[in-house]
Amino acid sequence: MRFLIFQPKQDMASLLLRLSVGGMFFIHGFGKLFIVGMHKVNEGFVAHGFPVWTNYMATAIEMLGGLMLLLGLYTRLGCVLLMPVTIGIMVYHFPNGWVFHKPGGGWEYPQLILMALWTLFFLGGGKYALKK
């Protein structure tokens, strides 16, 4: 790809993907815990057939895994932790159909996040990570 002015770099790709996906997960967990309130989120979990404890587990994993990706701290492990949560999000939205802009959201966006996690898993943390 010598014709490109900017040569794509795997380390930069990993950094950008880590920051965007990690930030999204961390803020999502933070929002459930400190903004929306766990009691409100529990209602949604129960309404979709999930036990209440799964909300607390998912929130902890979103925050921990998100922080791991943001810092580049064992990136692949962070991805592995976040994948089941993402699959749970897909299951949660599955009854609404594929398209995410439908009422209640579909599962296309969580599926894209799952693929981003797989991509980051294969890329690794890159040279801008704290601990590979």
C-alpha positions in Angstrom: 0.0 0.0 0.0 2.8 2.4 -0.8 0.4 4.7 -2.7 -1.2 5.7 0.6 0.2 8.8 2.3 -0.5 7.2 5.7 0.8 3.7 6.1 -1.6 1.7 8.2 0.1 0.3 11.3 -1.1 -2.6 13.4 -0.1 -1.0 16.7 -2.1 2.1 15.9 -5.1 0.0 14.9 -4.9 -1.9 18.1 -4.6 1.3 20.1 -7.6 3.0 18.5 -9.7 -0.2 18.8 -8.7 -0.7 22.4 -9.6 2.9 23.3 -13.0 3.0 21.5 -14.2 -0.5 22.6 -12.7 -0.3 26.1 -14.1 3.2 26.6 -17.5 2.1 25.5 -17.6 -0.9 27.9 -16.2 1.1 30.8 -18.6 4.0 30.4 -21.5 1.5 29.9 -20.8 -0.2 33.2 -20.2 3.0 34.9 -23.5 4.4 33.7 -25.4 1.4 34.9 -23.7 1.6 38.3 -23.7 5.4 39.0 -26.2 7.0 36.6 -29.1 4.7 35.7 -28.9 2.7 39.0 -28.6 -1.0 39.4 -32.2 -1.4 40.6 -33.5 0.0 37.3 -31.2 -2.2 35.2 -32.1 -5.2 37.3 -35.7 -4.7 36.2 -34.6 -5.0 32.5 -32.5 -8.1 33.2 -35.4 -9.9 35.0 -37.9 -8.9 32.3 -35.7 -10.7 29.8 -35.3 -13.8 31.9 -31.8 -13.1 33.4 -31.3 -13.6 37.1 -30.4 -10.4 39.0 -26.9 -11.5 39.8 -26.0 -11.5 36.1 -26.5 -7.7 36.1 -23.9 -7.3 38.8 -21.5 -9.7 37.1 -21.9 -8.1 33.7 -21.4 -4.6 35.2 -18.2 -5.6 37.0 -16.9 -7.3 33.8 -17.8 -4.3 31.7 -15.9 -2.0 33.9 -12.9 -4.3 34.5 -12.7 -5.5 30.9 -13.2 -2.0 29.6 -10.4 -0.7 31.9 -8.1 -3.5 30.7 -8.6 -2.6 27.1 -8.2 1.1 27.8 -4.9 0.6 29.5 -3.8 -2.3 27.3 -3.4 -4.5 30.3 -3.7 -8.1 29.2 -5.8 -7.1 26.2 -6.6 -10.6 25.0 -7.8 -11.6 28.5 -10.0 -8.5 28.6 -11.5 -9.4 25.2 -12.2 -13.0 26.5 -13.9 -11.6 29.6 -16.1 -9.2 27.5 -17.2 -11.7 24.8 -19.7 -13.6 27.0 -21.2 -10.2 28.2 -21.5 -9.1 24.6 -23.2 -12.4 23.6 -25.6 -11.8 26.6 -26.3 -8.3 25.2 -27.1 -9.9 21.8 -29.5 -12.4 23.5 -31.1 -9.5 25.4 -31.8 -7.6 22.1 -32.5 -10.7 20.0 -36.3 -10.5 20.3 -36.2 -7.0 18.8 -34.7 -8.2 15.5 -31.4 -7.5 13.8 -31.6 -3.7 13.2 -30.5 -1.7 16.2 -32.6 1.4 15.4 -35.9 -0.5 16.1 -37.6 0.2 19.4 -35.6 -1.6 22.1 -32.6 -2.0 19.8 -31.7 -5.0 17.8 -28.7 -7.2 17.9 -26.6 -5.8 15.0 -24.6 -3.3 17.1 -23.7 -5.9 19.8 -22.7 -8.3 17.0 -20.4 -5.6 15.6 -18.9 -5.1 19.1 -18.3 -8.9 19.3 -16.4 -8.8 16.0 -14.4 -5.8 17.2 -13.5 -7.9 20.3 -12.4 -10.8 18.2 -10.3 -8.5 16.0 -8.7 -7.0 19.0 -8.1 -10.5 20.4 -6.2 -11.4 17.2 -4.3 -8.0 17.0 -3.3 -8.0 20.7 -2.6 -4.9 22.7 0.2 -3.6 20.4 3.2 -1.6 21.4 1.2 1.1 23.1 -0.2 -1.3 25.7 1.0 -1.5 29.3 1.2 -5.3 29.4 0.7 -7.6 26.5 
